[in-house]
Amino acid sequence: MKALAATSLWRDLRFRRFWSAQGVSEFGDRITELALPLIAVTMLDASPSQVGFLTAAVWLPNIASLFIGTWVDHRRDKRPLMIAADLTRTVLLLTLPVAYWSGFLALGHLYAIAILAGTAHVVFNTAYASFFVRLVDREQYLEANSKLSATRSISFMGGPAVAGLLVQWLTAPVAIFVDALTFVFSAVQLGRLKIEPGPAEESGEPMLRRAAAGMRYVLRHPYISRSLGCATTVNFFNLMSTALLVLFASRILGLSAGVIGLAFGIGASGGLLGAVSASPLSRRFGAGPVIAFGAVVFPSSIAIAALAGGPTWLKAVALAVAEFVGAFAVMCFDVPLNALQAAVCHDTMRSRVSGAFSSINYGIRPLGAVAGGFLGTWIGVRETLLVSAAGGLLSVLWLVGSPIIRTRDLTGLEPPEV
């Protein structure tokens, strides 16, 4: 049974347990996000194209999200799948320090871990879509998303700084060992949760037909289809810069791992500010306008880092400012959009919708990363970051004339029939 709407999430033991699991694993993710490309750049002398391929490998499994989500929808209890995904990522990440200590570290190993761990991540996320609405009440969607996003933002503040220090002091593979332990904690906390499972889809149709139904639902949905186009455009151009940002900061700006991590951590405080501000801003200005604001400011913020020059401290400041502005804006985009999608999606379609949405929205990321890698080799890394900033502005065009831009709050919103 879900918690009563009147009950504060601060007092909800089940939410606090899940919140702690999410917070710790998110913190570990920030370590790997910095350590993995640093292994490629500093230990394996990877080129911009190779770093682009590595980033693409992380997101490649999302192409299969539609089918994974369809399979997940057939399972009534999603929690065991989430636990299994956490434990799978633990084992995969532990192979990296073992390979390093054994002298067998190679780019191929990094690619394999990125793809397999990314697949486990997709399973977790598609199961989470149905799990979330069993954990909190409809009236708590915005509050819960705000709290979870705030924790994620805090992880972006502390994670990169700690990762940078761990990489400098103990090497990047050892830093990844720490991330592996965070997934163990997450699995334990999820195992302690008592959540009433939601309904499983009882259709006897083949998986391919059910997956196609999920995709049709997404593409015909007046809210989800437009948000998909907007988010996909943002992600394509954002991944062009994300794939090269660590390389840019290390080789072009000449910053050390510790300074890069510190700049990322300081800049990520904008995400915390955005996470706690997104809900009141949405109530004040309306969810739709706040989403549009995020769609414009988030992708364009990378231009601040791309134009960095001068002494080392000024380059580090520019990197931190770019991260701060982008982190604030992405929370203004994500928090109300996630709450909106939760409100207008049918219960029996949630995992399939999450899978269909991710297969396009996240599936475009490998293409963005590869495009960024090739462009970085062809026209230069700094120039590619500027292309990323300019192209990301196109995302807001999807919101023009859509019901999203006119949405003030979630009151009265109902999902269309399946």
C-alpha positions in Angstrom: 0.0 0.0 0.0 1.3 3.4 -0.9 2.0 6.1 1.6 -0.7 8.6 2.3 -0.4 11.8 0.4 -0.5 13.8 3.6 2.6 11.9 4.9 5.9 13.8 4.3 8.4 11.7 2.4 10.9 12.6 5.1 8.9 10.3 7.4 8.3 7.6 4.9 10.7 4.8 5.8 10.4 3.0 2.5 11.2 6.1 0.5 14.1 6.9 2.7 15.6 3.4 2.1 15.2 3.7 -1.6 16.5 7.3 -1.4 19.7 6.1 0.4 20.2 3.3 -2.2 19.8 5.8 -5.1 22.1 8.4 -3.4 25.0 6.0 -2.7 24.9 4.4 -6.2 24.6 7.7 -7.9 27.7 8.9 -6.0 29.6 5.8 -7.2 28.4 6.5 -10.8 30.1 9.9 -10.7 33.4 8.2 -9.8 33.2 5.8 -12.8 32.1 8.6 -15.2 35.3 10.4 -14.5 37.6 7.4 -14.0 36.6 5.4 -17.1 37.5 8.0 -19.7 40.6 8.9 -17.7 41.8 5.3 -17.9 41.3 5.5 -21.7 43.0 8.9 -22.0 45.9 8.7 -19.5 46.6 5.0 -19.3 45.7 3.7 -22.8 46.4 6.9 -24.8 43.0 6.9 -26.5 42.3 9.2 -29.4 39.2 11.5 -29.5 37.5 8.9 -31.7 38.2 6.1 -29.3 37.0 8.1 -26.4 33.8 8.8 -28.4 33.4 5.1 -29.0 33.8 4.4 -25.3 31.1 6.9 -24.4 28.9 5.4 -27.2 29.4 2.0 -25.7 28.0 3.1 -22.4 24.7 4.2 -24.0 24.5 1.6 -26.8 22.3 -0.9 -24.8 19.6 1.8 -24.6 18.7 1.0 -28.2 17.3 -2.3 -26.8 15.3 -0.5 -24.1 12.0 -1.0 -25.9 12.4 -4.8 -25.8 13.8 -4.9 -22.3 10.9 -2.7 -21.1 8.4 -5.0 -22.8 10.0 -8.0 -21.0 10.1 -6.2 -17.7 6.3 -5.4 -18.0 5.6 -9.1 -17.9 7.1 -9.3 -14.4 4.7 -8.3 -11.6 7.4 -7.6 -9.0 10.1 -5.3 -10.5 12.3 -5.1 -7.4 14.2 -8.4 -7.9 15.2 -7.2 -11.4 16.5 -4.0 -9.9 18.6 -5.9 -7.3 19.9 -8.3 -10.0 21.0 -5.3 -12.1 22.9 -3.8 -9.2 24.7 -7.0 -8.4 25.6 -7.5 -12.1 27.2 -4.1 -12.2 29.1 -4.9 -9.1 30.7 -7.9 -10.7 31.4 -6.2 -14.0 33.2 -3.2 -12.4 35.3 -5.4 -10.2 36.9 -7.0 -13.3 38.6 -3.6 -14.1 40.9 -3.4 -11.1 41.6 -7.1 -11.4 42.7 -6.6 -15.1 44.8 -3.6 -14.1 46.6 -5.4 -11.3 47.1 -8.4 -13.7 48.5 -6.3 -16.4 45.8 -7.0 -19.0 44.0 -3.7 -19.1 42.9 -2.8 -22.7 40.4 -0.6 -24.5 38.4 -3.7 -25.6 37.9 -4.5 -21.9 36.6 -1.0 -21.3 34.2 -1.2 -24.2 32.9 -4.6 -23.0 32.3 -3.3 -19.4 30.6 -0.2 -20.8 28.1 -2.2 -22.9 27.3 -4.9 -20.3 27.0 -2.5 -17.4 24.9 -0.2 -19.6 22.6 -3.2 -20.3 22.1 -3.7 -16.5 21.5 0.0 -16.1 18.7 -0.2 -18.7 17.1 -3.1 -16.9 17.2 -1.2 -13.7 15.7 2.0 -15.2 12.9 0.3 -17.1 11.9 -1.6 -13.9 12.1 1.6 -11.9 9.4 3.3 -13.9 6.8 0.9 -12.6 8.4 0.7 -9.1 8.4 4.4 -8.6 4.6 4.8 -8.8 4.2 2.0 -6.2 6.6 3.7 -3.9 5.0 7.2 -3.8 1.5 8.7 -4.2 0.6 10.7 -7.3 0.5 13.9 -5.3 4.1 13.2 -4.3 5.5 12.8 -7.8 7.0 16.3 -7.9 8.3 16.1 -4.3 9.8 12.7 -4.8 11.4 13.6 -8.1 12.8 16.8 -6.6 14.4 14.9 -3.7 15.8 12.1 -5.9 17.2 14.8 -8.3 18.6 16.7 -5.4 20.5 13.6 -4.2 21.7 13.0 -7.8 22.9 16.6 -7.9 24.8 16.2 -4.6 26.5 13.2 -6.1 27.6 15.3 -9.0 29.1 17.8 -6.5 31.0 15.3 -4.3 31.6 12.4 -6.7 33.9 14.0 -9.3 36.0 15.7 -6.6 36.5 12.5 -4.7 37.0 10.6 -8.0 39.7 13.0 -9.1 41.5 12.6 -5.8 41.2 8.8 -5.9 42.5 8.7 -9.4 45.5 10.8 -8.5 46.3 9.0 -5.2 45.2 5.4 -5.9 44.8 5.2 -9.7 41.6 5.1 -11.7 40.9 1.3 -11.6 41.0 1.5 -7.7 38.5 4.4 -7.9 36.1 2.1 -9.9 36.4 -0.5 -7.1 34.7 2.0 -4.8 31.8 2.4 -7.3 31.4 -1.4 -7.3 30.8 -1.4 -3.6 28.1 1.3 -3.9 26.0 -1.1 -6.0 26.2 -3.7 -3.2 24.8 -1.1 -0.8 22.0 -0.3 -3.2 21.1 -4.0 -3.7 20.9 -4.5 0.1 18.7 -1.5 0.6 16.3 -2.5 -2.2 16.2 -6.0 -0.6 14.9 -4.5 2.6 12.0 -2.7 0.9 8.4 -4.0 1.2 6.5 -2.7 -1.9 3.3 -4.2 -3.1 4.0 -5.3 -6.7 1.9 -3.6 -9.4 -0.1 -5.5 -12.0 1.8 -7.4 -14.7 0.7 -7.3 -18.3 -1.4 -10.4 -18.9 -1.4 -10.2 -22.7 -0.5 -13.4 -24.6 0.8 -11.4 -27.6 4.3 -12.0 -28.8 7.0 -9.7 -27.3 7.6 -8.0 -30.7 3.9 -7.1 -31.0 3.7 -5.8 -27.4 6.9 -3.8 -28.0 5.4 -2.2 -31.1 2.3 -1.3 -29.1 4.5 0.5 -26.5 6.2 2.4 -29.3 2.9 3.4 -30.9 1.6 4.6 -27.5 4.7 6.8 -27.1 4.7 8.2 -30.6 0.9 9.0 -30.6 0.9 10.4 -27.0 0.3 14.2 -27.2 2.7 14.9 -24.2 5.2 12.0 -24.4 5.8 12.2 -28.1 6.8 15.9 -28.0 8.9 15.5 -24.8 10.7 12.6 -26.6 11.6 14.7 -29.6 12.8 17.5 -27.3 14.9 15.2 -25.0 16.3 13.3 -27.9 17.6 16.4 -29.6 19.1 17.6 -26.4 20.8 14.3 -25.8 22.3 14.0 -29.3 24.1 17.3 -29.1 24.9 17.0 -25.4 26.7 13.7 -25.9 28.8 15.3 -28.6 30.4 17.4 -25.9 30.1 14.9 -23.1 32.2 12.4 -25.0 35.1 14.9 -25.3 34.8 17.0 -22.1 37.3 15.0 -20.0 39.7 14.8 -22.9 39.2 18.6 -23.5 39.8 19.5 -19.9 42.9 17.2 -19.7 44.7 17.7 -23.0 43.4 21.1 -24.3 43.0 23.0 -21.0 45.9 21.2 -19.4 44.0 20.5 -16.1 45.0 17.7 -13.7 42.6 14.9 -12.7 42.1 16.6 -9.2 41.4 20.0 -10.7 38.9 18.5 -13.2 37.1 16.6 -10.5 37.0 19.7 -8.3 35.6 21.9 -11.1 33.0 19.3 -11.9 32.1 19.0 -8.2 31.8 22.7 -7.7 29.8 23.2 -10.9 27.4 20.4 -9.9 26.2 22.5 -7.1 24.0 24.1 -9.7 22.2 20.8 -10.0 21.4 20.8 -6.3 20.1 24.4 -6.6 18.1 23.4 -9.7 16.6 20.3 -8.1 15.3 22.1 -5.0 14.2 25.1 -7.2 12.4 23.1 -10.0 9.3 22.3 -8.0 8.6 25.9 -6.7 9.6 27.4 -10.1 7.1 25.0 -11.7 4.4 26.1 -9.3 5.3 29.8 -9.9 5.7 29.9 -13.7 4.2 26.6 -14.7 5.8 23.2 -15.5 5.8 23.8 -19.3 7.7 27.1 -19.3 10.3 25.7 -16.8 10.8 22.7 -19.1 11.4 25.0 -22.0 13.8 27.1 -20.1 15.9 24.0 -19.3 15.8 22.9 -22.9 17.4 26.1 -24.0 20.0 26.8 -21.3 21.2 23.2 -20.6 22.7 22.4 -24.0 24.1 25.9 -24.6 26.0 26.1 -21.3 28.9 24.0 -22.7 29.9 27.0 -24.8 31.3 28.6 -21.6 33.8 25.8 -21.2 34.6 25.7 -24.9 35.6 29.4 -24.9 37.9 29.0 -21.8 41.4 30.4 -22.1 44.1 32.2 -20.1 45.7 31.0 -16.9 45.0 27.6 -15.4 42.7 29.0 -12.6 40.6 30.8 -15.2 40.2 27.7 -17.3 39.1 25.7 -14.2 36.6 28.5 -13.3 35.1 28.5 -16.8 34.7 24.7 -16.6 33.0 25.0 -13.2 30.7 27.8 -14.4 29.7 25.8 -17.5 28.9 22.8 -15.3 27.0 25.0 -12.8 24.7 26.6 -15.4 24.1 23.3 -17.2 23.4 21.3 -14.0 20.9 23.9 -12.9 19.1 24.0 -16.2 19.0 20.2 -16.6 17.2 19.9 -13.3 14.7 22.5 -14.4 14.2 20.3 -17.5 14.1 16.8 -15.8 12.2 17.3 -12.6 8.9 18.7 -14.1 9.2 16.6 -17.2 9.6 13.3 -15.2 6.6 14.2 -13.0 4.5 15.1 -16.1 5.3 11.9 -17.8 4.5 9.9 -14.7 1.1 11.6 -14.5 0.1 11.0 -18.1 1.2 7.4 -18.6 -1.1 4.4 -18.2 -0.1 2.0 -15.4 0.0 -1.1 -17.6 2.3 0.7 -20.1 4.9 2.2 -17.8 7.9 -0.1 -18.3 7.2 -0.4 -22.0 6.8 3.4 -22.3 10.1 3.8 -20.3 11.7 1.3 -22.6 10.4 2.9 -25.8 11.2 6.4 -24.7 14.8 5.3 -23.7 15.4 3.3 -26.8 15.1 6.6 -28.8 16.1 9.2 -26.2 19.1 7.3 -24.9 19.6 5.3 -28.0 20.6 8.5 -29.8 23.4 9.1 -27.3 25.8 6.6 -28.9 25.4 8.4 -32.2 26.0 11.8 -30.6 29.1 10.4 -28.8 30.5 8.9 -32.1 29.7 12.1 -34.0 31.5 14.1 -31.3 34.5 11.8 -31.5 34.8 12.1 -35.3 34.1 15.9 -35.3 36.7 16.3 -32.6 39.3 14.5 -34.7 38.2 16.4 -37.9 37.6 20.0 -36.9 39.0 20.1 -33.3 37.7 19.4 -29.8 37.0 23.0 -28.9 35.1 23.6 -32.1 33.0 20.4 -31.6 31.9 21.7 -28.2 30.6 24.9 -29.8 28.7 22.9 -32.4 27.2 20.9 -29.6 26.1 24.1 -27.8 24.5 25.6 -31.0 22.8 22.4 -32.1 21.2 21.8 -28.7 19.1 24.9 -29.0 17.0 23.2 -31.7 15.4 21.0 -29.0 13.0 23.8 -27.9 11.3 23.7 -31.3 9.6 20.4 -30.3 7.8 22.2 -27.5 6.4 25.0 -29.6 2.7 24.5 -30.1 2.7 21.4 -27.9 0.4 20.8 -24.8 3.6 20.7 -22.7 4.4 24.3 -23.1 0.9 25.2 -21.9 0.9 22.9 -18.8 0.8 24.8 -15.5 0.5 21.9 -13.1 -0.4 18.2 -13.0 -3.9 18.6 -11.7 -6.5 17.0 -13.9 -4.0 15.3 -16.2 -5.0 11.8 -17.1 -3.3 9.2 -19.4 -5.0 8.4 -22.7 -6.5 5.0 -23.2 -4.1 2.2 -24.1 
